[in-house]
Amino acid sequence: LAFPEGTVLFLMNAQRHVNVPSVAQAAWNLRDPFKSDRRTAVLLGPDITLPPELARDVLILDEPYPTPEELATIIKDQYEAAPGLPKLTDAVLNRAVDAVAGIAAFPAENSVAMSLVKTGIDLDSLWERKRQTIEQTHGLSVWRGSERFSDVAGIANVKGFFGRLIGGKDPFRAVVFMDEVEKMVAGEHGDTSGTSQAQSEAFLSWTQKTRALGVILTGVAGAGKSLMAKAVGGEAGKPVVLFSTSSLKGPLVGETEQATNAAFKTIDAIAQGRVLLIGTCNRMGALTPEMRSRFRLGTFFFDFPDDVESAALWKMFRAKFNLPEKDPRPEAKNWVGREIESCCEL
């Protein structure tokens, strides 16, 4: 086909075609003739990995997620287009913006439209649609539990620390939970493909750029580290995003780094610049110094519960499973919460 001077040629869903050798060669052949008379080829796609012959000749423009102000406009437009709804208050608008932060404009518009009811916006439905949209990003899922500090017995020092963070002047807007963070660096030394190293570099670069707040929880297995991480989000009323590094790894060069960066981009949009990163770790010696330094708020060690904490755990789990307080219990020296819960359940 002969395209006239000044033509803008769009290739839709380019991610499905650019790695076909004939298509890559055809795109490369357009470079010089298009440059000579101001013609432009635009490759559109949600996630494109360019072949080597095109990587240096294509300018990549990454469309950012909408800002809170843009999301507020989307919500208002959808709300005002629906007849018979009560007036949209600023409080509801702000909560709705939080509920769609982290998703692109079009799915945000759809989510709002499908969450409108006769009484206004169904925020629970809006949050659930957001969770489903976020989980389409590789490596991310959203915790749906309702744990609070009251569901965690003992460890008053850790609760106090996180409580001060929640009530601070500029509190976090999302919790990113990385379970067994040492797995991210476990394969670096024997990985000849470079995927583990690329993932670690992407993580280090992201935490440096965003200045994410980070805490490591380590110690005895079953002492409540993961439960505590999830309870922080519930206590603060903020989403807990589960970050899985293993599901981000791909077989192709650059695929892991690209997927990791896409996950971080989604997290940035959800948290709007205020991330609390909580990692659990069973082997602190496996973490590199630079990895540990990214969790700059400190490290908390979860030990076996003392007598006071053990009594609180027994009381909490007896109540959970409707066991009378007077019933005898076994000798439970150095039992952690997980073992006490299992005993009460049995």
Buried (B, 14 or more C-beta within 10 A) or exposed (E): EEBEEEBEEEBEEBBEBBBEEEBBEEBBEBEEEBEEEEBEBEBEBEEBBBBEEBEEEBEEEEEEBBEBEBBBEBBBEBBEEBEEBEEBEEEBBEBBBBBBBBBBBEBBBBBBBEBBEEEBBBBEBBBBBBBEBBBEBBBBBBBEEEBBBEBBBBBBEBBEBBBEBBEEEEEBBBBBBBBBBBBBBBBBEEBEBBBBBBBBEBBBBBBEEBEBBBBBBBBBEBBBBBBBBBBBBBBBEBBBBBBBBEEBBBEEEBBBBBBBBBBBBBBBBBBBEBBBBBBBBBEBEBBBEEBBEBBEBEBBEBEBBEEEBBEBBBEBBBEEEEBEEEEEEEEBEEBBBBBBBEBBEE
